Amino acid sequence: MTTIDLDDDALAKALRVAGGGTKKDVVNAALREYAERHERAALVARHFRAAQQWDYEGWLRRRSDDKRGSGA
């Protein structure tokens, strides 16, 4: 068990948005959403960095080579 001091106004808003549930349920849902949002942001950032190295012409050459090599 962990004791924390919560912002009462923020908690009340979260409880209204959640449509009910306990304080514990709302706080746990908020923590999961927070973690998932940051995980998604990290994935987007990683894909963005990879996309900056993307070489369309090289991809076209590899695709063409693959098609020729597969008998297509």
N, C-alpha and C positions, 0 to 999 in steps of 0.2 A: 504494500500500500504506500502511496506517495501523497503527501499533502502539499497542495499548491494554492496560491492566491490567484483566483481567476478574475478577469474583468467581467463584472456582473452584467453590464450592458451588452457586451459581445456575446456572453453566454446566453442571455435572454434572446438575442437576435438569432443565434444559432439554433436554439430550441424551437423558435417559431418556424424557421426555415426547414428544419428537420421534420416538422409536423408532430412533434411529441418525442417520446423516449425519455430516458433518464439523462442526467448531466454526464454520467460516465459514458453512456452510449454516444452522446454528441461529441464529447471530447475525444473518445477513441476514433470515431469516424473522421473527425477533423485531423487528427494525427496521421491516420492512414492516407487521407487525401493529400495532405501536405507532403508526405514522403513520396507518394506516387507522382505528384506534380513535379517534384524536383528530379525524380528518376527520369521522367519523360523529357524534361528540359535538358538533362545531361545527354540523353540519347539523341535528341535533336541537334545539340551542339556537336556531338561526335559525327553525326551524319553530315552536318554542314561542313565541318573540317574536311571530311573525306570528299565531299562534292567539289571542294575547291581544287582538288587534285585530279578531278575527273577529266578524261581525255576522250572527247567524242570521236574524233578521227581515229584514234587507236582502237576504240570500241568497234567502229565500223569495219576496220581492217580485220580484227579478230573474228567478228561475226561473219564476214565474207569468207575468211579462211576456214571457219568451222563449217559453213555451208558447203564449200567445195570439198572439204575432207569427209563429209558425211554422205557424199554421193547425191546431194540435192541439186 
